[in-house]
Amino acid sequence: MVLGTVSALQETIDEFRQSMYELAKKKGISDPRVIKISQQLDGKIIMLQKIIYHSQSLSTAKTLYYDEQD
């Protein structure tokens, strides 16, 4: 489940980056549409970072739990 979510999120991030890059080339980086895409991209990246962080925390917690059980 998490892997599918991460994969979909990475694909969305790539699409936002490409759209932003192409629009910025045509309209400039201060164009309101470029800024809006940039903000949306930031939100997606933050979501991805949170998922990765929580996954790593959960993995560490499981490792600690199972080590204590031995």
C-alpha positions in Angstrom: 0.0 0.0 0.0 2.7 2.5 1.0 4.9 1.6 -1.9 2.0 2.2 -4.3 1.3 5.6 -2.7 5.0 6.6 -2.9 5.2 5.5 -6.5 2.1 7.5 -7.4 3.3 10.5 -5.5 6.7 10.4 -7.2 5.0 10.3 -10.6 2.9 13.3 -9.7 6.0 15.2 -8.5 7.7 14.4 -11.8 4.7 15.7 -13.7 4.5 18.9 -11.7 8.2 19.5 -12.2 8.0 19.0 -15.9 4.9 21.3 -16.2 6.6 24.0 -14.0 9.8 23.8 -16.0 8.0 24.1 -19.4 5.8 26.9 -18.3 8.7 28.8 -16.6 10.6 28.6 -19.9 7.7 30.2 -21.7 6.4 32.7 -19.1 9.2 33.2 -16.7 9.6 32.1 -13.1 7.5 34.9 -11.7 4.4 34.0 -13.6 1.5 33.3 -11.2 0.8 29.9 -12.8 4.5 28.9 -12.3 4.3 30.0 -8.7 1.1 28.1 -8.2 2.6 24.9 -9.6 5.7 25.4 -7.5 3.6 25.6 -4.4 1.6 22.5 -5.3 4.9 20.8 -6.0 6.2 21.8 -2.6 3.1 20.2 -1.0 3.6 17.0 -2.8 7.3 16.8 -1.8 6.4 17.4 1.8 3.9 14.6 1.7 6.5 12.3 0.2 9.0 13.2 2.9 6.4 12.6 5.7 5.6 9.2 4.3 9.3 8.2 4.0 10.0 9.6 7.5 7.1 7.7 9.1 8.0 4.5 7.2 11.6 4.7 8.5 10.3 5.4 12.0 8.0 2.4 11.9 10.8 0.2 10.6 13.1 1.3 13.4 10.4 0.8 16.0 9.8 -2.8 14.7 13.5 -3.5 14.7 13.8 -2.3 18.3 10.7 -4.3 19.4 11.9 -7.5 17.9 15.4 -7.0 19.3 14.0 -6.7 22.8 12.0 -9.9 22.3 15.1 -12.0 21.8 
